[in-house]
Amino acid sequence: MTFTTGGLRLEQPFRIRRIGHFGYHSPDITATVEFLTRKLGLNISDIDDFTSRLKQPLPKVDATGWFLRCGSDHHNLVVGSQNLIDTREPARKGAVVNQLSWQVGSLQEVVEGVSFLDRKAKLRRIGRDTPGSNWHAYVYDPDGYVNEIFYGMEQIGWDGRSKPETMYDRGFTTLPELPQIPEYIEVDNALLRKDADGGYRWSERREAKYQVEGILMPQPFKLTHLGRVALYVADLQASIDFYCNVLGLKLSERVSVLGHECAFLRAGAEHHTLALYPKALREQLGFAAGCGFAVASYQQLIEARQFLEKQGVRILDLPAELSPGVHYGFWVQGPDTVAIQIFYGMDRVGLDGVAPKPTTLPVPHSQWPESIVHGGAAWFEPPFLGPWA
């Protein structure tokens, strides 16, 4: 059975364009937020207080969700305390990963995707989230990881403010009817009510003392986009089947890592967006899940490693085979169990759908040259829209 989506014949009634955001839990949420903002340079776009929604009381710091971004998307990371998930959802107690969120092309794709996902897997919830304003459907993968398809992520503009809570009246917890009013009418209505002001704006800025390719910034590098997510799975083939046959990702490559087969899947022409590692590797690698952010230039990658080393950030020594298709990169870990890769340059898959051979592996840090020859069209390097800081 095929579906017609935006004039294209597809095997799903939606088409994933990219990984939009990733959510996880921390045993020390205050330290994690500090690490993500003051070490990695992400901005806080919103803070969500769950206090009134919890059946069991928690300290406010543990009952808070944090939304962080590197560009204009309302969020690229969502982090909360481990106590929050353990208290709010006992069935998922101990879960480190909260969600993987995949952007599709339209609200119609989300709505038509609901019945498809409900037949193929287990739905978690549907509707429209606030904060963030994205229309969505959540579904579980074979390991219980929550995957979201979404459309319409709120954009943070020049003033750095998110939507105020008074505009959350357009949040949904059920399948929306089509068509829905456009975003500008929502804003017009809020302006008429005179309640469009007052959204969250993060003002805890550090001194901009580093000259970064012509711009003064608080750290000598800019994370430009969330590029990849890494998960441990119990049954590699079952996970491949879910992500390919249900969500529509494509398998780029299988690679052996420390004697264990891993799989790498993509949403578009990038070598991969999702890395699947067998659970047997978790103890050997020492982290519970991973994600990767690209930087704006190769020089910034060099500066990022030097800066983070001086800041005392833990830099991990991990096998290069964990990141096929990535040219240059390194892994760090903050005060939680999630490893974060910072990288520059990723291979593109050709028109034949085959990953480049031989497989590109990250160059060891000890062999990084002062400058490199750019890989041209063979590299996946989307432009960053807007100012760095």
C-alpha positions as CSV (number, residue, x, y, z in Angstrom):
1,M,0.0,0.0,0.0
2,T,1.3,3.5,-0.9
3,F,0.1,7.0,0.1
4,T,0.1,10.2,-1.8
5,T,1.7,12.9,0.4
6,G,2.4,16.3,-1.1
7,G,2.1,14.8,-4.6
8,L,4.6,12.1,-3.8
9,R,3.9,8.3,-3.6
10,L,5.3,7.1,-0.3
11,E,5.1,4.0,1.9
12,Q,4.0,6.2,4.8
13,P,1.5,9.0,4.9
14,F,4.3,11.3,6.0
15,R,7.9,12.0,5.1
16,I,10.5,12.7,7.8
17,R,12.7,15.6,6.8
18,R,15.1,15.8,9.8
19,I,15.7,15.2,13.5
20,G,14.2,18.2,15.2
21,H,14.9,17.7,18.9
22,F,15.9,15.2,21.5
23,G,14.8,14.9,25.1
24,Y,16.5,13.2,28.1
25,H,16.6,13.1,31.9
26,S,19.4,14.0,34.3
27,P,20.1,13.0,37.9
28,D,21.3,16.6,38.5
29,I,19.2,18.9,36.3
30,T,20.7,22.1,37.6
31,A,24.2,21.0,36.6
32,T,23.1,19.7,33.2
33,V,21.4,23.0,32.3
34,E,24.6,24.8,33.4
35,F,26.7,22.5,31.2
36,L,24.5,22.9,28.2
37,T,24.3,26.7,28.4
38,R,27.6,27.8,29.9
39,K,29.8,25.2,28.3
40,L,28.1,24.3,25.0
41,G,26.5,27.7,24.4
42,L,22.8,26.6,24.0
43,N,20.1,29.2,24.8
44,I,17.1,28.5,27.1
45,S,13.9,29.3,25.2
46,D,11.3,28.2,27.8
47,I,10.9,26.7,31.3
48,D,7.9,24.5,32.0
49,D,6.7,24.0,35.6
50,F,5.0,20.6,36.1
51,T,4.3,21.3,39.8
52,S,0.5,21.5,39.5
53,R,0.4,18.5,37.2
54,L,2.1,16.0,39.5
55,K,0.2,13.7,41.8
56,Q,3.2,13.5,44.1
57,P,5.0,16.7,45.1
58,L,8.5,17.3,44.0
59,P,10.9,20.2,44.7
60,K,10.4,22.8,42.0
61,V,13.9,22.2,40.5
62,D,12.9,18.6,39.9
63,A,9.4,19.5,38.6
64,T,10.7,21.7,35.8
65,G,11.4,21.0,32.2
66,W,13.9,23.0,30.2
67,F,13.8,23.8,26.5
68,L,17.1,24.7,24.8
69,R,18.0,25.8,21.3
70,C,20.9,26.6,19.1
71,G,19.0,28.5,16.4
72,S,15.5,29.8,15.8
73,D,13.6,26.5,16.5
74,H,11.9,26.8,19.9
75,H,14.0,23.9,21.1
76,N,16.5,21.3,20.0
77,L,16.9,19.7,23.4
78,V,14.4,19.2,26.2
79,V,15.8,18.1,29.6
80,G,14.3,17.4,32.9
81,S,15.2,15.7,36.1
82,Q,15.3,11.9,36.5
83,N,13.0,12.4,39.5
84,L,10.4,14.0,37.2
85,I,10.0,11.1,34.9
86,D,10.2,8.6,37.7
87,T,7.4,10.3,39.6
88,R,5.3,11.4,36.6
89,E,5.5,8.1,34.7
90,P,6.3,5.1,37.0
91,A,6.1,2.7,34.0
92,R,9.1,4.5,32.5
93,K,11.0,4.8,35.8
94,G,14.7,4.9,35.1
95,A,14.4,5.9,31.4
96,V,17.1,8.3,30.4
97,V,15.8,9.1,26.9
98,N,12.5,11.0,26.9
99,Q,12.0,11.3,23.1
100,L,13.3,11.6,19.6
101,S,11.3,14.2,17.5
102,W,11.2,14.0,13.7
103,Q,10.0,16.9,11.6
104,V,7.5,16.2,8.8
105,G,6.3,18.5,6.1
106,S,2.7,19.4,7.0
107,L,-0.1,19.2,9.5
108,Q,-1.9,16.9,7.2
109,E,1.1,14.5,7.4
110,V,0.8,14.4,11.2
111,V,-3.0,13.9,11.1
112,E,-2.9,11.2,8.5
113,G,0.0,9.6,10.2
114,V,-1.9,9.0,13.4
115,S,-4.0,6.0,12.1
116,F,-1.0,4.6,10.3
117,L,1.1,4.7,13.4
118,D,-1.7,3.3,15.5
119,R,-1.9,0.3,13.2
120,K,1.9,-0.2,13.0
121,A,2.9,0.5,16.6
122,K,1.6,1.8,20.0
123,L,0.5,5.5,20.1
124,R,1.5,7.5,23.1
125,R,-0.4,10.7,22.6
126,I,-1.5,13.2,19.9
127,G,-2.3,16.9,19.7
128,R,-0.3,20.1,19.9
129,D,2.3,20.8,22.5
130,T,2.8,24.0,24.5
131,P,5.5,25.3,24.9
132,G,6.7,24.9,21.3
133,S,3.4,25.0,19.4
134,N,4.3,21.9,17.3
135,W,1.5,19.6,16.2
136,H,2.5,16.0,16.9
137,A,1.9,12.3,17.2
138,Y,4.0,10.2,19.6
139,V,4.6,6.5,19.2
140,Y,6.8,3.9,20.9
141,D,9.6,1.9,19.2
142,P,10.3,-1.8,20.1
143,D,12.5,-0.7,23.1
144,G,10.0,1.8,24.5
145,Y,11.7,4.9,23.1
146,V,9.2,7.6,22.4
147,N,9.3,8.9,18.8
148,E,7.4,12.0,17.8
149,I,6.5,13.2,14.3
150,F,5.8,16.9,14.3
151,Y,4.9,20.0,12.2
152,G,5.0,23.7,12.9
153,M,7.7,24.2,15.5
154,E,7.5,27.7,17.1
155,Q,10.3,30.0,15.9
156,I,12.1,32.4,18.3
157,G,12.6,35.8,16.6
158,W,15.0,38.7,17.0
159,D,13.7,39.6,20.4
160,G,14.5,36.2,21.8
161,R,11.0,35.7,23.3
162,S,8.9,32.6,23.1
163,K,5.1,32.7,23.0
164,P,3.5,33.8,26.3
165,E,1.4,31.3,28.2
166,T,-1.7,33.3,27.3
167,M,-1.3,31.9,23.8
168,Y,-1.4,28.3,25.0
169,D,-5.2,28.3,24.4
170,R,-4.3,26.8,21.0
171,G,-2.8,23.6,22.6
172,F,-4.5,20.3,21.7
173,T,-4.7,16.9,23.3
174,T,-6.8,15.3,20.7
175,L,-6.6,14.8,16.9
176,P,-7.1,18.2,15.3
177,E,-9.7,18.7,12.6
178,L,-8.4,20.0,9.3
179,P,-8.0,22.7,8.2
180,Q,-6.6,24.7,11.1
181,I,-6.2,28.5,11.1
182,P,-2.7,29.8,10.1
183,E,-0.2,30.9,12.7
184,Y,-0.5,34.6,11.8
185,I,-4.2,34.6,12.8
186,E,-3.3,33.1,16.1
187,V,-0.9,36.0,16.6
188,D,-3.4,38.6,15.3
189,N,-6.0,37.3,17.8
190,A,-3.5,37.5,20.7
191,L,-2.6,41.0,19.7
192,L,-6.3,42.0,19.7
193,R,-6.6,40.5,23.2
194,K,-3.4,42.5,24.1
195,D,-1.8,39.4,25.5
196,A,0.8,38.6,22.9
197,D,3.6,40.1,25.1
198,G,5.4,38.6,28.0
199,G,6.9,35.4,26.6
200,Y,10.0,33.9,28.2
201,R,13.3,35.6,27.3
202,W,16.6,34.2,28.7
203,S,18.8,37.0,30.0
204,E,21.5,35.2,31.9
205,R,24.2,36.1,29.4
206,R,27.9,35.6,29.7
207,E,30.5,38.1,28.6
208,A,31.1,38.0,24.9
209,K,34.9,37.9,24.9
210,Y,35.8,35.5,22.1
211,Q,36.2,36.8,18.5
212,V,34.7,34.0,16.4
213,E,35.1,34.7,12.7
214,G,34.1,38.3,13.1
215,I,31.5,38.0,15.9
216,L,32.1,38.4,19.7
217,M,30.7,35.4,21.5
218,P,30.8,33.9,25.1
219,Q,32.5,30.7,23.8
220,P,34.7,30.3,20.7
221,F,32.3,28.1,18.8
222,K,28.7,27.9,17.7
223,L,26.6,24.7,17.7
224,T,24.5,25.0,14.5
225,H,22.1,22.0,14.5
226,L,21.2,18.7,16.1
227,G,22.7,16.2,13.6
228,R,22.4,12.7,15.1
229,V,21.0,10.6,18.0
230,A,22.4,7.4,19.3
231,L,20.3,4.7,21.1
232,Y,21.0,1.3,22.6
233,V,18.5,-1.4,21.4
234,A,17.8,-5.0,22.4
235,D,17.1,-6.4,18.9
236,L,18.9,-4.6,16.2
237,Q,16.9,-6.0,13.3
238,A,13.5,-5.2,15.0
239,S,14.6,-1.6,15.5
240,I,15.8,-1.3,11.9
241,D,12.4,-2.6,10.8
242,F,10.6,-0.1,13.0
243,Y,12.6,2.9,11.9
244,C,12.6,2.0,8.2
245,N,9.2,0.4,7.7
246,V,7.1,2.5,10.2
247,L,8.9,5.9,10.3
248,G,10.4,5.7,6.8
249,L,14.1,6.1,7.5
250,K,16.7,4.5,5.2
251,L,19.5,2.2,6.2
252,S,22.8,3.7,5.3
253,E,25.3,1.2,6.7
254,R,26.0,-1.5,9.2
255,V,29.3,-1.3,11.0
256,S,31.0,-3.5,13.6
257,V,32.0,-1.8,16.8
258,L,34.1,-3.7,19.4
259,G,32.7,-6.9,17.8
260,H,29.1,-5.8,17.8
261,E,27.0,-4.9,14.8
262,C,25.6,-1.4,14.8
263,A,23.2,0.2,12.2
264,F,23.1,3.8,10.9
265,L,19.9,5.3,9.4
266,R,19.2,8.5,7.6
267,A,16.2,10.8,7.0
268,G,17.6,12.6,3.9
269,A,20.9,12.7,2.1
270,E,23.1,12.9,5.3
271,H,25.0,9.7,6.0
272,H,23.0,9.1,9.1
273,T,20.7,10.7,11.6
274,L,20.1,7.8,13.9
275,A,22.7,5.4,15.3
276,L,21.5,2.1,16.8
277,Y,23.9,0.3,19.1
278,P,23.2,-3.1,20.7
279,K,22.6,-2.9,24.5
280,A,25.7,-5.1,25.0
281,L,27.8,-2.1,24.1
282,R,26.4,0.2,26.8
283,E,28.6,-1.0,29.7
284,Q,31.7,-0.9,27.4
285,L,31.0,2.6,26.2
286,G,30.0,4.0,29.5
287,F,27.1,6.3,28.4
288,A,23.3,5.7,28.3
289,A,22.5,7.5,25.1
290,G,24.0,10.1,22.8
291,C,23.4,13.0,20.4
292,G,25.5,15.0,18.1
293,F,25.7,18.7,17.3
294,A,27.5,20.2,14.3
295,V,29.6,23.4,14.6
296,A,29.8,26.2,12.1
297,S,33.3,25.6,10.9
298,Y,36.3,23.3,11.2
299,Q,38.2,26.1,13.0
300,Q,35.4,26.3,15.6
301,L,35.7,22.5,16.1
302,I,39.4,22.9,17.0
303,E,38.5,25.9,19.3
304,A,35.6,24.0,20.9
305,R,37.8,21.1,22.0
306,Q,40.5,23.4,23.4
307,F,37.9,25.5,25.2
308,L,36.1,22.6,26.8
309,E,39.4,21.0,27.9
310,K,40.3,24.2,29.7
311,Q,36.8,24.2,31.3
312,G,37.5,20.8,32.7
313,V,34.7,19.1,30.6
314,R,35.1,15.3,30.4
315,I,36.2,14.3,26.9
316,L,35.5,10.7,26.0
317,D,37.8,8.3,24.2
318,L,35.4,6.4,22.1
319,P,35.8,4.2,19.0
320,A,35.7,6.0,15.7
321,E,33.4,3.3,14.3
322,L,30.6,4.8,16.4
323,S,30.4,7.7,13.9
324,P,30.8,6.5,10.3
325,G,30.4,9.2,7.8
326,V,31.6,11.9,10.2
327,H,35.0,13.5,9.2
328,Y,36.0,15.3,12.4
329,G,34.5,15.2,15.9
330,F,34.9,14.5,19.6
331,W,32.6,13.3,22.4
332,V,32.0,15.1,25.7
333,Q,29.9,14.2,28.7
334,G,28.4,16.5,31.3
335,P,27.0,15.7,34.7
336,D,24.6,13.1,33.4
337,T,24.7,9.9,31.4
338,V,24.2,11.3,27.9
339,A,27.2,11.7,25.7
340,I,27.3,14.6,23.2
341,Q,29.3,14.6,20.1
342,I,30.5,17.9,18.5
343,F,31.5,17.4,14.9
344,Y,32.2,19.0,11.6
345,G,31.6,17.4,8.2
346,M,29.4,14.5,7.4
347,D,29.2,12.4,4.2
348,R,26.3,12.6,1.9
349,V,24.7,9.4,0.4
350,G,24.6,9.4,-3.4
351,L,21.7,9.3,-5.7
352,D,22.1,5.5,-5.8
353,G,21.3,5.4,-2.0
354,V,24.7,3.9,-1.2
355,A,26.9,5.3,1.5
356,P,30.4,6.3,0.4
357,K,33.1,3.6,0.3
358,P,35.4,3.2,2.0
359,T,33.6,4.3,5.1
360,T,34.7,7.7,6.4
361,L,35.6,7.6,10.1
362,P,36.4,10.6,12.3
363,V,40.1,11.6,12.2
364,P,41.7,11.1,15.6
365,H,42.3,14.4,17.5
366,S,46.0,13.9,17.5
367,Q,46.0,14.0,13.7
368,W,43.8,17.0,13.2
369,P,45.6,19.4,10.8
370,E,45.5,23.2,11.3
371,S,43.3,23.5,8.2
372,I,41.6,21.1,5.8
373,V,40.3,21.0,2.2
374,H,36.5,21.1,2.3
375,G,34.8,18.0,1.0
376,G,32.5,19.9,-1.3
377,A,29.2,18.4,-2.3
378,A,30.1,15.1,-0.7
379,W,29.7,16.7,2.8
380,F,26.4,17.3,4.5
381,E,26.6,20.9,5.9
382,P,23.4,22.8,5.9
383,P,23.7,26.6,6.3
384,F,22.9,28.2,9.7
385,L,20.0,30.7,9.3
386,G,20.4,33.9,11.3
387,P,23.2,35.4,13.5
388,W,25.3,33.1,15.6
389,A,24.8,35.1,18.8
